[in-house]
Amino acid sequence: MSGMKYKRRGMVRRKGGAGSKIVGKTARTFAPNLQTVRATINGGTKKITVCVKCLKAGKVTKAK
């Protein structure tokens, strides 16, 4: 997924400043947090690459 990285300068208003200004924008990509795990698939154990979001949700069963 693509997005932007913002460079800011100046103190924010809630801290008593005049407000922060955006002085630079750089394109960047957001990558998923992939981990290599040993998982149980069709009764056998196999090494696969899985995102951590799927691991936490319980969509993948880790091998013992």
KOLNUGU-496350 format. One record per residue: residue number from 1; x, y, z of N, C-alpha, C in turn; residue in three letters. Coordinates in Angstrom, 1 decimal, padded with zeros to 4 digits, always signed. Atoms other than C-alpha are relative to their C-alpha. Layout:
REM KOLNUGU-496350
- NUM X Y Z X Y Z X Y Z ALA
...
***
This chain:
REM KOLNUGU-496350
- 1 +000.8 -001.2 +000.0 +000.0 +000.0 +000.0 +000.9 +001.2 +000.0 MET
- 2 -000.9 -001.2 +000.1 +001.4 +003.4 -000.8 -000.6 +001.2 +000.8 SER
- 3 +000.4 -001.1 -000.8 +001.2 +006.6 +001.2 +001.1 +001.1 +000.0 GLY
- 4 -001.0 -001.1 -000.1 +003.2 +009.7 +002.2 +000.6 +000.1 +001.4 MET
- 5 -000.7 -000.2 -001.2 +005.7 +010.5 +004.9 +000.2 +001.5 +000.1 LYS
- 6 +000.0 -001.4 -000.1 +005.4 +014.1 +006.2 +001.1 +000.5 +000.9 TYR
- 7 -001.0 -000.7 -000.8 +008.3 +016.3 +007.5 -000.7 +001.3 +000.6 LYS
- 8 +000.6 -001.2 -000.6 +007.0 +018.9 +010.0 +001.0 +000.9 +000.7 ARG
- 9 -000.9 -000.9 -000.8 +008.6 +022.0 +011.5 -000.9 +001.0 +000.7 ARG
- 10 +000.7 -001.0 -000.8 +007.4 +024.3 +014.2 -000.7 -000.7 +001.2 GLY
- 11 +000.7 +000.5 -001.2 +005.8 +023.9 +017.7 -001.5 +000.0 -000.2 MET
- 12 +001.4 +000.1 +000.2 +002.2 +022.7 +017.7 -000.7 +001.1 +000.9 VAL
- 13 +000.8 -001.0 -000.7 -000.5 +025.2 +018.9 -000.3 -000.4 +001.4 ARG
- 14 +000.4 +000.4 -001.3 -001.6 +023.2 +021.9 +001.2 +000.0 +001.0 ARG
- 15 -001.2 -000.2 -000.9 +002.0 +023.5 +023.3 +000.5 +001.4 +000.0 LYS
- 16 -000.4 -001.4 +000.0 +002.1 +027.3 +022.8 +000.7 +000.5 -001.2 GLY
- 17 -000.7 -000.4 +001.2 +003.5 +027.5 +019.3 -001.0 +000.6 -001.0 GLY
- 18 +000.8 -000.6 +001.1 +002.3 +029.1 +016.1 -000.6 -001.0 -000.9 ALA
- 19 +000.6 +001.1 +000.8 +001.4 +025.7 +014.6 +001.1 -000.7 -000.8 GLY
- 20 -001.0 +000.7 +000.8 +003.4 +023.0 +012.8 -000.3 +000.1 -001.4 SER
- 21 +000.2 -000.1 +001.4 +003.9 +023.3 +009.1 +000.7 -001.2 -000.7 LYS
- 22 -000.6 +001.1 +000.7 +004.5 +020.6 +006.6 +001.0 +000.6 -001.0 ILE
- 23 -001.0 -000.6 +000.8 +007.8 +021.3 +004.9 +000.6 -001.0 -001.0 VAL
- 24 -000.5 +001.0 +000.9 +008.4 +018.1 +003.0 -000.9 -001.2 -000.1 GLY
- 25 +000.9 +001.2 +000.1 +006.4 +015.1 +001.6 +000.8 -001.0 -000.9 LYS
- 26 -000.7 +001.0 +000.7 +008.0 +011.9 +000.5 -000.9 -001.2 -000.2 THR
- 27 +000.8 +001.2 +000.2 +006.3 +008.9 -001.1 +000.6 -001.2 +000.7 ALA
- 28 -000.5 +001.2 -000.6 +006.6 +005.6 +000.8 -001.0 -001.1 -000.1 ARG
- 29 +000.9 +001.1 +000.1 +005.1 +002.2 +000.9 -000.2 -000.6 +001.4 THR
- 30 +000.3 +000.6 -001.3 +003.4 +000.5 +003.9 +000.0 -001.5 -000.3 PHE
- 31 -000.2 +001.4 +000.2 +004.5 -003.2 +004.0 -000.6 -000.8 +001.2 ALA
- 32 +000.5 +000.8 -001.1 +002.8 -006.0 +006.0 +001.1 -000.6 +000.8 PRO
- 33 -001.0 +000.6 -000.9 +004.6 -007.5 +009.0 -000.1 -001.5 -000.2 ASN
- 34 -000.1 +001.4 +000.3 +005.5 -010.9 +007.6 +001.0 -000.7 +000.8 LEU
- 35 -000.8 +000.9 -000.7 +006.9 -013.7 +009.6 +000.0 -001.4 -000.6 GLN
- 36 +000.0 +001.4 +000.4 +008.1 -017.2 +008.7 -000.3 -000.9 +001.2 THR
- 37 +000.4 +000.9 -001.1 +006.4 -019.8 +010.8 -000.2 -001.4 -000.5 VAL
- 38 +000.3 +001.3 +000.3 +006.0 -023.5 +010.9 -001.5 -000.2 +000.4 ARG
- 39 +001.4 +000.1 -000.2 +002.3 -024.1 +010.5 -000.5 -001.4 -000.4 ALA
- 40 +000.6 +001.3 +000.3 +000.0 -027.2 +010.4 -001.0 +000.2 -001.2 THR
- 41 +000.8 -000.1 +001.2 -001.5 -027.5 +006.9 -000.4 -001.4 -000.5 ILE
- 42 +000.5 +001.3 +000.4 -003.6 -030.6 +005.9 +000.6 -001.1 +000.8 ASN
- 43 -000.5 +001.1 -000.8 -002.3 -032.6 +008.8 +001.5 -000.1 +000.0 GLY
- 44 -001.5 +000.0 +000.1 +001.4 -031.9 +007.9 +000.5 +001.4 +000.5 GLY
- 45 -000.7 -001.2 -000.4 +003.9 -029.3 +009.0 +000.7 +000.6 -001.2 THR
- 46 -000.6 -000.7 +001.2 +005.1 -026.7 +006.5 +000.4 +001.4 +000.4 LYS
- 47 -000.5 -001.4 -000.3 +007.1 -023.4 +006.7 -000.7 +000.9 -001.0 LYS
- 48 +000.7 -001.0 +000.8 +005.0 -020.5 +005.4 +000.3 +001.4 +000.5 ILE
- 49 -000.1 -001.4 -000.4 +005.2 -016.7 +005.4 -001.4 +000.5 +000.2 THR
- 50 +001.3 -000.4 -000.4 +002.3 -015.2 +007.3 +000.1 +001.4 +000.6 VAL
- 51 +000.0 -001.3 -000.6 +001.3 -011.7 +008.3 -000.4 -000.2 +001.5 CYS
- 52 +000.2 +000.1 -001.4 +001.2 -011.1 +012.1 -001.5 +000.2 +000.3 VAL
- 53 +001.4 -000.2 -000.2 -002.4 -009.9 +011.8 -000.8 -001.3 -000.1 LYS
- 54 +000.7 +001.3 +000.2 -003.5 -013.3 +010.6 +000.4 -001.0 +001.1 CYS
- 55 -000.5 +000.9 -001.1 -001.4 -015.1 +013.3 -000.8 +000.4 +001.3 LEU
- 56 +000.7 -000.4 -001.2 -003.1 -013.0 +016.1 -001.5 -000.3 -000.1 LYS
- 57 +001.5 +000.3 +000.2 -006.6 -013.6 +014.6 -000.3 -001.5 +000.1 ALA
- 58 +000.2 +001.4 -000.1 -006.0 -017.3 +014.7 -000.3 -000.7 -001.3 GLY
- 59 +000.2 +000.6 +001.3 -006.3 -017.9 +011.0 +001.0 -001.1 -000.4 LYS
- 60 -001.1 +000.9 +000.3 -003.1 -019.9 +011.0 +000.3 -000.8 +001.3 VAL
- 61 -000.3 +000.8 -001.2 -002.4 -022.8 +013.4 +001.5 -000.3 +000.0 THR
- 62 -001.5 +000.2 -000.1 +001.3 -022.9 +014.5 +000.2 -001.5 +000.4 LYS
- 63 -000.3 +001.4 -000.3 +002.9 -026.4 +014.6 +000.7 +000.0 +001.4 ALA
- 64 -000.6 +000.1 -001.4 +004.0 -027.7 +018.0 +001.3 -000.7 -000.1 LYS
***
